[in-house]
Amino acid sequence: MGTERLDFIIKGDCVAEMAKMPDHSVDVIFADPPYHMQLGGELHRPDSSHVKSVDDEWDQFESSKAYDDFTVAWLTQAKRVLKKDGSFWVIGSYHNIFRVGKILQDMGFWIMNDILWIKNNPMPNFKGTRFTNAHETLLWCTTSKEARPTFNYHAMKTFNGDKQMRSDWYLPICSGNERCRNAAGESIHSTQKPEALLYRVLLSTSNKGDVVLDPFNGSGTTAVVAKKLGRRFIGIEREQEYIDLTYKRLAAVETIDDKVLSISQKKEMPKVPFGSLVANGMIKPGSTLFAQNGQVKAIVRADGSLITDKGEEGSIHKVGATVQNKASCNGWTFWSINQNGKDTSIDTLRHDSVKIA
Ligand SMILES: C[S@@+](CC[C@H](N)C(=O)[O-])C[C@H]1O[C@@H](n2cnc3c(N)ncnc32)[C@H](O)[C@@H]1O
């Protein structure tokens, strides 16, 4: 068994190079394989200028069967080197994602989500013969239905302005200063992905120090974002030109400071029913709970339920919601109690009750 060298781009064919890697040795794989676009002929804009499309040698396969055989070969190695609870990501367009998706499901991979990367600034359909192709699809998979991958749900919710992150990601294609160009101003890699895309992928399904493998490294976007986020990386790429470009990009990357890197995790709340605070004497039956600067009050009953002077009754959560005319309420953070002249949130008492126990 060969390489475990980290933060390194291996030159070679990804099937052969992954075959040298140990079983279950990486936490995340992000794969951006050839698209198998089968383009024919030159494409021009209405002003006759040439459109740079994906006609690279690495995207040529003699048949769809050859593409499928290659897909089986690299997916087999990817599944072997990925940890059982690791995350597998693959991105593609309509040209290849359905073939890849079928093959990986047949191999036992389990799809967690298909994410649509919706391009804010897609390339127009110059011929005007089809809809503008404005998205690519990412499949987020595990090695099996039983696997339990990292999913930083709360970090992604915070990232998304406290709203659950959805499966439609609106991001521009890689352009401007981010796009790597040669001296003539041409793109060096035809399919350089935007860092913002990889940022979401790695932030959501990996942790600091995790090892991320990209078997189709290209210009190195995965490696660049992995370094930025304090993850370790291994890239595999056949073309030296792209490996050189990757190291050039990596040299300009600074890893985000440790303190800033830590992401929001939901605090583990003690599982304490409100009634147990009544039962253990921390809150006496007949006590008054209050909220909203004392404008709302309720009496604690012996069974841990509340009742207001208007007769609204139920759990701390139900009465909290009712008095606010809301569908739900976290009663623990809504209600407080005055004990010995001091106002205390019942959430504090909940934590204290665990310490006492
Ligand atoms: C779609 S591009 C990846 C682009 C990359 N995600 C980026 O952001 O730059 C696919 C890359 O895989 C490389 N490639 C194709 N077949 C390969 C193989 N069998 N082994 C290793 N690399 C391969 C190509 O040279 C190309 O750079």
The ligand as an SDF file (V2000), in Angstrom:
LIG
                    3D

 27 29  0  0  0  0  0  0  0  0999 V2000
  -13.6650   18.5820  -14.8350 C   0  0  0  0  0  0  0  0  0  0  0  0
  -11.9590   18.7970  -14.5690 S   0  0  0  0  0  0  0  0  0  0  0  0
  -11.8170   19.1740  -12.8380 C   0  0  0  0  0  0  0  0  0  0  0  0
  -11.7970   20.6530  -12.5500 C   0  0  0  0  0  0  0  0  0  0  0  0
  -11.5450   21.0070  -11.1090 C   0  0  0  0  0  0  0  0  0  0  0  0
  -12.6520   20.6400  -10.2810 N   0  0  0  0  0  0  0  0  0  0  0  0
  -11.2660   22.4930  -10.9520 C   0  0  0  0  0  0  0  0  0  0  0  0
  -11.9760   23.1960  -10.2030 O   0  0  0  0  0  0  0  0  0  0  0  0
  -10.3390   22.9630  -11.5900 O   0  0  0  0  0  0  0  0  0  0  0  0
  -11.3580   17.1790  -14.6870 C   0  0  0  0  0  0  0  0  0  0  0  0
   -9.8540   17.0620  -14.5190 C   0  0  0  0  0  0  0  0  0  0  0  0
   -9.5350   15.6830  -14.3620 O   0  0  0  0  0  0  0  0  0  0  0  0
   -8.3500   15.3810  -15.0480 C   0  0  0  0  0  0  0  0  0  0  0  0
   -8.4470   13.9550  -15.4020 N   0  0  0  0  0  0  0  0  0  0  0  0
   -9.2140   13.3740  -16.3550 C   0  0  0  0  0  0  0  0  0  0  0  0
   -9.0960   12.0580  -16.3260 N   0  0  0  0  0  0  0  0  0  0  0  0
   -8.2330   11.7690  -15.3120 C   0  0  0  0  0  0  0  0  0  0  0  0
   -7.7340   10.5580  -14.7670 C   0  0  0  0  0  0  0  0  0  0  0  0
   -8.0710    9.3830  -15.2690 N   0  0  0  0  0  0  0  0  0  0  0  0
   -6.8950   10.6420  -13.7210 N   0  0  0  0  0  0  0  0  0  0  0  0
   -6.5350   11.8490  -13.1950 C   0  0  0  0  0  0  0  0  0  0  0  0
   -6.9820   13.0200  -13.6760 N   0  0  0  0  0  0  0  0  0  0  0  0
   -7.8220   12.9720  -14.7170 C   0  0  0  0  0  0  0  0  0  0  0  0
   -8.3440   16.3030  -16.2360 C   0  0  0  0  0  0  0  0  0  0  0  0
   -7.0010   16.5480  -16.6800 O   0  0  0  0  0  0  0  0  0  0  0  0
   -9.0320   17.5500  -15.6790 C   0  0  0  0  0  0  0  0  0  0  0  0
   -8.0880   18.4760  -15.2120 O   0  0  0  0  0  0  0  0  0  0  0  0
  1  2  1  0
  2  3  1  0
  2 10  1  0
  3  4  1  0
  4  5  1  0
  5  6  1  0
  5  7  1  0
  7  8  2  0
  7  9  1  0
 10 11  1  0
 11 12  1  0
 11 26  1  0
 12 13  1  0
 13 14  1  0
 13 24  1  0
 14 15  1  0
 14 23  1  0
 15 16  2  0
 16 17  1  0
 17 18  1  0
 17 23  2  0
 18 19  1  0
 18 20  2  0
 20 21  1  0
 21 22  2  0
 22 23  1  0
 24 25  1  0
 24 26  1  0
 26 27  1  0
M  CHG  2   2   1   9  -1
M  END
$$$$
